């Protein structure tokens, strides 16, 4: 329940920050469009009166559209790779909430794209209940042992976010550290 509520609160904060801003300065909440944490983020933005986007995936079971995605902004994909590409083509930033294999797959692909200079968009990890502590330790070890960034400038920076940091970081456009 805490992960759900933090994702919902994060999206509400972002939506409230964006409300009334010109389109170029507006942040929209875009998720995988499914249940759980994705639903929470869409719900938080929807409750704040902002449109939300769902990039859903066709799976044999479990993945259904959540009711908080704005009608007309629901998109279905058959392949994860295409969905990730569409996420990043349109994103101003990526914030990863606690999740499972799909979340980690998306996060590591986006970090890899950053490392090979396919994008330079801010990446944040919403670290509810220190969820990402071991993962950031693993990444630090991979960097320290030369498996990540070896032989070239390291470009994988991401921010570890706490819910109460979000307002300030939005105002400063600071999700890079």
Secondary structure, DSSP 8 states (H G I E B T S, - for coil): -HHHHHHHHHHHHHHHHHTT--GGG---EEE---STHHHHHHHHHHHTT--EEEEEE--SSS----TTS-TT-EEEES-HHHHHHHHHHH-SEEEE-S--HHHHHHHHHHHHHHHTTS---EEEEE-GGGTTHHHHHHHHHHHHTTSSSTTS------EEE-GGGHHHHHHHT----
